[in-house]
Amino acid sequence: MQQTLFGDDFSEKKEKGLKIVAKGQKPLSKNQQLFNKLTKRIENLEKETVKEEEKLTRLLKMHSKEIIPLQEKVANARIKLAMTLEKAAEVNKFSKKQSENIRETILTLCDDAFTDMEPSPEQEAFYDKWADVPYQEEIEQVKTETKEMFSDFMSEMFGLDIDLTDFDESQEGFARFQEKIKEQFEQTQTQQRQKQRKKGKKRQAIEEEKQAEAEIKNKSIRSVYIALAKVLHPDTEPDPGLKAEKEEILKRVTVAYEQKDLITLLKLEMEWVHQTSEHLEKLTEDKLKVYVSALKQQATELEREKRNLAYHPQYEAVSPYGHYPENYAFTKIRSEITELKSIFDNLLHFIRAFENPNAKKEITAFVNDVSKQNKQTNFPDYL
């Protein structure tokens, strides 16, 4: 029977929370209490983030199953209506103004359809017949203008010089871009602080103290990592089964170290190096201060991660509902489903009506209404 490091799989093992327990009559110190408060807060944030991810995943699943197919049906129906108007323009005589309204309506229908679907070569060619600027050129223009607007905004607001020339639009590319923005922002903030810094001895002493504290924090986290790396190093394990399992756990240790995830590192340290919670009780006040500082930073990062989760590119489709309670979010999606079905039915109605050779009057009223709505920057609700 193959040995395992735990009674069950490590990834499924329920870990106990980190907590310093008072011994006898002696109360916990301020830093010990703060350590307990922060570790509990971080564990709660991790659970809340997982629940939020699960909620967003369920919303995304429903959106993909129900909304996207309907959006594609509506988009194709809009193109079909645009093509029906083209045929009507060929067999009926319209005034110059009416013809311009037909052209405007065709382009409006296509533009709205192309927001929910990638046009086929035939649909793109149809659009190019009516548009002043070909579809592909228009897309490139929009991308360039959007990049320029974003670069100008980041420059004016944060003093960042953002180069979007080689921006990769994939999720991985977006993640790299976010990291690059973060690095630039931190560098800019550091430079601004350096410009504003007064050269007094007191100020210099404060800066040196902060730098020393940061170095101690990194060394403390690194010391936990090194202790675990020594114990878990696969090369020290002759048993093939245990060696493979240690490799997997060491990967998690390495990720936790890279992310400065002190909670995970301390749990693993207690599991492998120090077997009981007495290890935490024996931490010196100086080391506790360092750990508390690291935990505060970790809690802040987790709060930011949870808050911004709905804006992640992965959940872009459901971001409008992301911050609602789940039941209400599902209600909003169901309302959108009902609305899309109604729009689809309306489009089919107009297609059938405008296929009639004697529908000139109805077509004129329709395109006039669309033109009027466009001037008010509104697309008709029924379309």
TIKOLSE-442187 format. One record per residue (C-alpha): residue number from 0; residue in one letter; x, y, z negated. Coordinates in nm, 2 decimals. Layout:
REM TIKOLSE-442187
<NUM 'A' <X Y Z>>,
...
//
This chain:
REM TIKOLSE-442187
<0 'M' <0.00 0.00 0.00>>,
<1 'Q' <0.14 0.34 0.11>>,
<2 'Q' <0.24 0.58 -0.17>>,
<3 'T' <0.10 0.93 -0.18>>,
<4 'L' <0.21 1.23 -0.37>>,
<5 'F' <-0.14 1.28 -0.51>>,
<6 'G' <-0.44 1.06 -0.58>>,
<7 'D' <-0.61 1.20 -0.27>>,
<8 'D' <-0.50 1.41 0.03>>,
<9 'F' <-0.33 1.74 -0.07>>,
<10 'S' <-0.53 1.96 0.16>>,
<11 'E' <-0.85 1.83 0.00>>,
<12 'K' <-0.72 1.84 -0.36>>,
<13 'K' <-0.91 2.08 -0.58>>,
<14 'E' <-0.66 2.31 -0.74>>,
<15 'K' <-0.71 2.45 -1.08>>,
<16 'G' <-0.69 2.83 -1.13>>,
<17 'L' <-0.39 2.99 -1.28>>,
<18 'K' <-0.45 3.11 -1.63>>,
<19 'I' <-0.24 3.19 -1.93>>,
<20 'V' <-0.40 3.06 -2.25>>,
<21 'A' <-0.34 3.21 -2.59>>,
<22 'K' <-0.17 2.99 -2.85>>,
<23 'G' <-0.31 3.00 -3.21>>,
<24 'Q' <-0.38 3.34 -3.35>>,
<25 'K' <-0.15 3.53 -3.12>>,
<26 'P' <-0.35 3.73 -2.87>>,
<27 'L' <-0.25 3.76 -2.50>>,
<28 'S' <-0.03 4.06 -2.42>>,
<29 'K' <-0.16 4.33 -2.18>>,
<30 'N' <0.04 4.19 -1.89>>,
<31 'Q' <-0.08 3.84 -1.96>>,
<32 'Q' <-0.44 3.96 -1.96>>,
<33 'L' <-0.37 4.15 -1.64>>,
<34 'F' <-0.21 3.84 -1.48>>,
<35 'N' <-0.52 3.64 -1.56>>,
<36 'K' <-0.75 3.91 -1.43>>,
<37 'L' <-0.56 3.94 -1.10>>,
<38 'T' <-0.53 3.56 -1.04>>,
<39 'K' <-0.90 3.52 -1.09>>,
<40 'R' <-0.97 3.82 -0.86>>,
<41 'I' <-0.75 3.67 -0.59>>,
<42 'E' <-0.91 3.32 -0.62>>,
<43 'N' <-1.26 3.48 -0.59>>,
<44 'L' <-1.15 3.69 -0.29>>,
<45 'E' <-1.02 3.38 -0.12>>,
<46 'K' <-1.35 3.20 -0.18>>,
<47 'E' <-1.55 3.50 -0.07>>,
<48 'T' <-1.33 3.53 0.25>>,
<49 'V' <-1.39 3.16 0.33>>,
<50 'K' <-1.77 3.20 0.28>>,
<51 'E' <-1.76 3.51 0.50>>,
<52 'E' <-1.57 3.33 0.77>>,
<53 'E' <-1.82 3.04 0.75>>,
<54 'K' <-2.11 3.29 0.78>>,
<55 'L' <-1.96 3.46 1.08>>,
<56 'T' <-1.89 3.12 1.24>>,
<57 'R' <-2.26 3.02 1.20>>,
<58 'L' <-2.37 3.35 1.35>>,
<59 'L' <-2.13 3.31 1.64>>,
<60 'K' <-2.26 2.96 1.70>>,
<61 'M' <-2.62 3.08 1.72>>,
<62 'H' <-2.51 3.38 1.93>>,
<63 'S' <-2.32 3.15 2.18>>,
<64 'K' <-2.61 2.90 2.19>>,
<65 'E' <-2.90 3.15 2.22>>,
<66 'I' <-2.79 3.50 2.32>>,
<67 'I' <-2.51 3.44 2.58>>,
<68 'P' <-2.72 3.22 2.81>>,
<69 'L' <-3.01 3.47 2.79>>,
<70 'Q' <-2.77 3.76 2.86>>,
<71 'E' <-2.64 3.58 3.17>>,
<72 'K' <-3.00 3.51 3.29>>,
<73 'V' <-3.09 3.88 3.24>>,
<74 'A' <-2.77 3.99 3.41>>,
<75 'N' <-2.84 3.77 3.72>>,
<76 'A' <-3.20 3.89 3.73>>,
<77 'R' <-3.07 4.25 3.73>>,
<78 'I' <-2.85 4.17 4.03>>,
<79 'K' <-3.14 4.00 4.20>>,
<80 'L' <-3.36 4.31 4.14>>,
<81 'A' <-3.08 4.53 4.29>>,
<82 'M' <-3.06 4.31 4.60>>,
<83 'T' <-3.44 4.32 4.63>>,
<84 'L' <-3.43 4.70 4.63>>,
<85 'E' <-3.16 4.68 4.90>>,
<86 'K' <-3.39 4.47 5.12>>,
<87 'A' <-3.68 4.71 5.05>>,
<88 'A' <-3.46 5.00 5.16>>,
<89 'E' <-3.39 4.83 5.49>>,
<90 'V' <-3.76 4.76 5.58>>,
<91 'N' <-3.91 5.09 5.44>>,
<92 'K' <-3.85 5.45 5.53>>,
<93 'F' <-3.76 5.66 5.22>>,
<94 'S' <-3.67 6.02 5.19>>,
<95 'K' <-3.31 6.13 5.13>>,
<96 'K' <-3.38 6.19 4.76>>,
<97 'Q' <-3.57 5.86 4.72>>,
<98 'S' <-3.28 5.68 4.90>>,
<99 'E' <-3.03 5.83 4.66>>,
<100 'N' <-3.25 5.72 4.36>>,
<101 'I' <-3.25 5.37 4.51>>,
<102 'R' <-2.87 5.37 4.53>>,
<103 'E' <-2.84 5.51 4.18>>,
<104 'T' <-3.08 5.24 4.05>>,
<105 'I' <-2.89 4.96 4.23>>,
<106 'L' <-2.56 5.08 4.08>>,
<107 'T' <-2.72 5.11 3.73>>,
<108 'L' <-2.86 4.76 3.75>>,
<109 'C' <-2.52 4.62 3.86>>,
<110 'D' <-2.32 4.82 3.59>>,
<111 'D' <-2.55 4.69 3.32>>,
<112 'A' <-2.53 4.33 3.45>>,
<113 'F' <-2.15 4.34 3.47>>,
<114 'T' <-2.13 4.42 3.10>>,
<115 'D' <-2.26 4.07 3.02>>,
<116 'M' <-2.11 3.87 3.30>>,
<117 'E' <-1.82 3.85 3.54>>,
<118 'P' <-1.95 3.92 3.89>>,
<119 'S' <-1.90 3.66 4.16>>,
<120 'P' <-1.72 3.76 4.48>>,
<121 'E' <-2.06 3.80 4.65>>,
<122 'Q' <-2.20 4.02 4.37>>,
<123 'E' <-1.88 4.23 4.36>>,
<124 'A' <-1.90 4.28 4.74>>,
<125 'F' <-2.26 4.38 4.71>>,
<126 'Y' <-2.17 4.64 4.44>>,
<127 'D' <-1.88 4.78 4.66>>,
<128 'K' <-2.13 4.84 4.95>>,
<129 'W' <-2.31 5.10 4.73>>,
<130 'A' <-2.04 5.24 4.51>>,
<131 'D' <-1.80 5.52 4.58>>,
<132 'V' <-1.52 5.34 4.41>>,
<133 'P' <-1.47 4.96 4.45>>,
<134 'Y' <-1.54 4.75 4.14>>,
<135 'Q' <-1.18 4.64 4.08>>,
<136 'E' <-1.05 5.00 4.11>>,
<137 'E' <-1.32 5.11 3.87>>,
<138 'I' <-1.22 4.85 3.62>>,
<139 'E' <-0.85 4.95 3.64>>,
<140 'Q' <-0.95 5.32 3.60>>,
<141 'V' <-1.16 5.24 3.29>>,
<142 'K' <-0.88 5.04 3.14>>,
<143 'T' <-0.62 5.31 3.20>>,
<144 'E' <-0.85 5.59 3.06>>,
<145 'T' <-0.93 5.38 2.75>>,
<146 'K' <-0.56 5.31 2.68>>,
<147 'E' <-0.48 5.68 2.73>>,
<148 'M' <-0.76 5.79 2.49>>,
<149 'F' <-0.65 5.54 2.23>>,
<150 'S' <-0.29 5.65 2.26>>,
<151 'D' <-0.39 6.01 2.22>>,
<152 'F' <-0.61 5.93 1.92>>,
<153 'M' <-0.33 5.74 1.74>>,
<154 'S' <-0.08 6.02 1.82>>,
<155 'E' <-0.31 6.30 1.69>>,
<156 'M' <-0.44 6.11 1.39>>,
<157 'F' <-0.13 5.92 1.27>>,
<158 'G' <0.16 6.05 1.47>>,
<159 'L' <0.22 5.71 1.63>>,
<160 'D' <0.36 5.67 1.98>>,
<161 'I' <0.17 5.38 2.12>>,
<162 'D' <0.27 5.22 2.45>>,
<163 'L' <-0.01 5.01 2.60>>,
<164 'T' <0.15 4.95 2.93>>,
<165 'D' <0.20 4.58 2.87>>,
<166 'F' <-0.09 4.52 2.63>>,
<167 'D' <-0.20 4.16 2.63>>,
<168 'E' <-0.58 4.13 2.60>>,
<169 'S' <-0.58 3.78 2.45>>,
<170 'Q' <-0.65 3.72 2.08>>,
<171 'E' <-0.28 3.64 2.02>>,
<172 'G' <-0.18 3.96 2.21>>,
<173 'F' <-0.42 4.16 2.00>>,
<174 'A' <-0.28 4.01 1.68>>,
<175 'R' <0.08 4.11 1.79>>,
<176 'F' <-0.05 4.46 1.88>>,
<177 'Q' <-0.20 4.50 1.53>>,
<178 'E' <0.13 4.39 1.37>>,
<179 'K' <0.32 4.64 1.59>>,
<180 'I' <0.08 4.92 1.49>>,
<181 'K' <0.12 4.83 1.13>>,
<182 'E' <0.50 4.84 1.16>>,
<183 'Q' <0.50 5.17 1.34>>,
<184 'F' <0.26 5.32 1.08>>,
<185 'E' <0.48 5.21 0.79>>,
<186 'Q' <0.79 5.35 0.96>>,
<187 'T' <0.61 5.68 1.02>>,
<188 'Q' <0.49 5.70 0.66>>,
<189 'T' <0.84 5.63 0.54>>,
<190 'Q' <0.98 5.90 0.77>>,
<191 'Q' <0.72 6.15 0.65>>,
<192 'R' <0.80 6.07 0.28>>,
<193 'Q' <1.17 6.12 0.35>>,
<194 'K' <1.11 6.46 0.51>>,
<195 'Q' <0.89 6.57 0.21>>,
<196 'R' <1.11 6.42 -0.05>>,
<197 'K' <1.29 6.67 -0.28>>,
<198 'K' <1.66 6.60 -0.34>>,
<199 'G' <1.64 6.63 -0.72>>,
<200 'K' <1.80 6.38 -0.95>>,
<201 'K' <1.47 6.29 -1.11>>,
<202 'R' <1.31 6.22 -0.77>>,
<203 'Q' <1.61 6.01 -0.66>>,
<204 'A' <1.59 5.81 -0.99>>,
<205 'I' <1.22 5.73 -0.93>>,
<206 'E' <1.29 5.62 -0.57>>,
<207 'E' <1.58 5.40 -0.69>>,
<208 'E' <1.36 5.25 -0.96>>,
<209 'K' <1.09 5.16 -0.70>>,
<210 'Q' <1.34 5.01 -0.47>>,
<211 'A' <1.49 4.80 -0.75>>,
<212 'E' <1.14 4.69 -0.85>>,
<213 'A' <1.07 4.58 -0.49>>,
<214 'E' <1.40 4.39 -0.48>>,
<215 'I' <1.32 4.21 -0.81>>,
<216 'K' <0.98 4.12 -0.68>>,
<217 'N' <1.11 3.97 -0.37>>,
<218 'K' <1.39 3.78 -0.56>>,
<219 'S' <1.13 3.64 -0.81>>,
<220 'I' <0.91 3.51 -0.53>>,
<221 'R' <1.21 3.38 -0.35>>,
<222 'S' <1.33 3.20 -0.66>>,
<223 'V' <0.99 3.01 -0.68>>,
<224 'Y' <1.03 2.92 -0.31>>,
<225 'I' <1.38 2.79 -0.35>>,
<226 'A' <1.29 2.58 -0.65>>,
<227 'L' <1.01 2.42 -0.46>>,
<228 'A' <1.21 2.38 -0.14>>,
<229 'K' <1.47 2.18 -0.33>>,
<230 'V' <1.22 1.94 -0.49>>,
<231 'L' <1.01 1.90 -0.17>>,
<232 'H' <1.30 1.88 0.08>>,
<233 'P' <1.21 1.57 0.30>>,
<234 'D' <1.57 1.47 0.34>>,
<235 'T' <1.58 1.37 -0.02>>,
<236 'E' <1.29 1.13 0.02>>,
<237 'P' <1.37 0.77 0.15>>,
<238 'D' <1.01 0.66 0.17>>,
<239 'P' <0.87 0.74 0.51>>,
<240 'G' <0.51 0.80 0.38>>,
<241 'L' <0.62 1.04 0.10>>,
<242 'K' <0.87 1.21 0.34>>,
<243 'A' <0.59 1.29 0.59>>,
<244 'E' <0.37 1.42 0.31>>,
<245 'K' <0.65 1.63 0.16>>,
<246 'E' <0.70 1.78 0.50>>,
<247 'E' <0.34 1.89 0.52>>,
<248 'I' <0.34 2.04 0.17>>,
<249 'L' <0.67 2.22 0.24>>,
<250 'K' <0.51 2.38 0.55>>,
<251 'R' <0.25 2.53 0.32>>,
<252 'V' <0.51 2.65 0.08>>,
<253 'T' <0.70 2.82 0.36>>,
<254 'V' <0.38 2.99 0.49>>,
<255 'A' <0.30 3.11 0.13>>,
<256 'Y' <0.65 3.25 0.09>>,
<257 'E' <0.63 3.43 0.43>>,
<258 'Q' <0.30 3.58 0.33>>,
<259 'K' <0.42 3.66 -0.02>>,
<260 'D' <0.13 3.45 -0.15>>,
<261 'L' <0.24 3.43 -0.52>>,
<262 'I' <-0.08 3.24 -0.63>>,
<263 'T' <-0.01 2.94 -0.40>>,
<264 'L' <0.36 2.94 -0.49>>,
<265 'L' <0.29 2.94 -0.86>>,
<266 'K' <0.04 2.66 -0.83>>,
<267 'L' <0.28 2.45 -0.64>>,
<268 'E' <0.56 2.53 -0.88>>,
<269 'M' <0.35 2.42 -1.17>>,
<270 'E' <0.26 2.10 -0.98>>,
<271 'W' <0.62 2.01 -0.89>>,
<272 'V' <0.87 2.20 -1.11>>,
<273 'H' <0.68 2.29 -1.42>>,
<274 'Q' <0.41 2.03 -1.49>>,
<275 'T' <0.18 2.23 -1.73>>,
<276 'S' <0.05 2.59 -1.78>>,
<277 'E' <0.30 2.63 -2.06>>,
<278 'H' <0.53 2.75 -1.79>>,
<279 'L' <0.31 3.06 -1.75>>,
<280 'E' <0.30 3.12 -2.12>>,
<281 'K' <0.68 3.13 -2.14>>,
<282 'L' <0.72 3.39 -1.87>>,
<283 'T' <0.90 3.70 -2.01>>,
<284 'E' <0.72 4.04 -2.01>>,
<285 'D' <0.97 4.17 -1.75>>,
<286 'K' <0.89 3.88 -1.51>>,
<287 'L' <0.52 3.91 -1.58>>,
<288 'K' <0.54 4.28 -1.47>>,
<289 'V' <0.70 4.17 -1.15>>,
<290 'Y' <0.43 3.91 -1.09>>,
<291 'V' <0.15 4.15 -1.17>>,
<292 'S' <0.29 4.39 -0.92>>,
<293 'A' <0.31 4.12 -0.65>>,
<294 'L' <-0.05 4.00 -0.74>>,
<295 'K' <-0.19 4.35 -0.71>>,
<296 'Q' <-0.04 4.38 -0.36>>,
<297 'Q' <-0.18 4.04 -0.27>>,
<298 'A' <-0.53 4.13 -0.40>>,
<299 'T' <-0.52 4.46 -0.20>>,
<300 'E' <-0.43 4.27 0.12>>,
<301 'L' <-0.71 4.01 0.06>>,
<302 'E' <-0.97 4.28 0.01>>,
<303 'R' <-0.86 4.45 0.33>>,
<304 'E' <-0.87 4.11 0.52>>,
<305 'K' <-1.22 4.04 0.39>>,
<306 'R' <-1.34 4.39 0.47>>,
<307 'N' <-1.21 4.38 0.83>>,
<308 'L' <-1.30 4.02 0.90>>,
<309 'A' <-1.62 4.11 1.10>>,
<310 'Y' <-1.40 4.33 1.33>>,
<311 'H' <-1.17 4.05 1.43>>,
<312 'P' <-1.17 3.98 1.80>>,
<313 'Q' <-1.28 3.63 1.73>>,
<314 'Y' <-1.61 3.76 1.59>>,
<315 'E' <-1.65 4.06 1.83>>,
<316 'A' <-1.98 3.92 1.97>>,
<317 'V' <-2.15 3.92 1.62>>,
<318 'S' <-1.98 4.22 1.47>>,
<319 'P' <-2.30 4.43 1.48>>,
<320 'Y' <-2.45 4.18 1.24>>,
<321 'G' <-2.13 4.09 1.05>>,
<322 'H' <-2.18 4.31 0.74>>,
<323 'Y' <-2.55 4.21 0.69>>,
<324 'P' <-2.66 3.93 0.45>>,
<325 'E' <-2.68 3.60 0.65>>,
<326 'N' <-3.06 3.57 0.65>>,
<327 'Y' <-3.10 3.93 0.77>>,
<328 'A' <-2.83 3.88 1.04>>,
<329 'F' <-3.01 3.58 1.17>>,
<330 'T' <-3.33 3.78 1.18>>,
<331 'K' <-3.15 4.05 1.39>>,
<332 'I' <-3.03 3.79 1.63>>,
<333 'R' <-3.38 3.64 1.67>>,
<334 'S' <-3.51 3.99 1.74>>,
<335 'E' <-3.25 4.03 2.01>>,
<336 'I' <-3.35 3.70 2.16>>,
<337 'T' <-3.71 3.81 2.17>>,
<338 'E' <-3.61 4.14 2.33>>,
<339 'L' <-3.39 3.97 2.60>>,
<340 'K' <-3.68 3.73 2.69>>,
<341 'S' <-3.91 4.03 2.73>>,
<342 'I' <-3.66 4.21 2.95>>,
<343 'F' <-3.61 3.90 3.16>>,
<344 'D' <-3.99 3.87 3.21>>,
<345 'N' <-4.01 4.24 3.31>>,
<346 'L' <-3.72 4.20 3.56>>,
<347 'L' <-3.90 3.90 3.72>>,
<348 'H' <-4.22 4.10 3.74>>,
<349 'F' <-4.04 4.38 3.93>>,
<350 'I' <-3.86 4.14 4.16>>,
<351 'R' <-4.19 3.97 4.26>>,
<352 'A' <-4.36 4.31 4.30>>,
<353 'F' <-4.09 4.47 4.51>>,
<354 'E' <-4.07 4.16 4.74>>,
<355 'N' <-4.41 4.27 4.87>>,
<356 'P' <-4.36 4.47 5.20>>,
<357 'N' <-4.63 4.72 5.08>>,
<358 'A' <-4.46 4.80 4.75>>,
<359 'K' <-4.30 5.14 4.87>>,
<360 'K' <-4.51 5.34 4.63>>,
<361 'E' <-4.43 5.12 4.33>>,
<362 'I' <-4.06 5.12 4.42>>,
<363 'T' <-4.05 5.50 4.45>>,
<364 'A' <-4.21 5.54 4.10>>,
<365 'F' <-3.97 5.28 3.96>>,
<366 'V' <-3.64 5.43 4.09>>,
<367 'N' <-3.76 5.78 4.00>>,
<368 'D' <-3.82 5.67 3.64>>,
<369 'V' <-3.47 5.50 3.63>>,
<370 'S' <-3.31 5.82 3.77>>,
<371 'K' <-3.49 6.03 3.51>>,
<372 'Q' <-3.38 5.80 3.23>>,
<373 'N' <-3.02 5.81 3.36>>,
<374 'K' <-3.02 6.19 3.33>>,
<375 'Q' <-3.11 6.15 2.97>>,
<376 'T' <-2.83 5.89 2.94>>,
<377 'N' <-3.08 5.62 2.86>>,
<378 'F' <-3.14 5.29 3.05>>,
<379 'P' <-3.51 5.20 3.05>>,
<380 'D' <-3.60 4.98 2.75>>,
<381 'Y' <-3.80 4.74 2.97>>,
<382 'L' <-3.48 4.66 3.17>>,
//
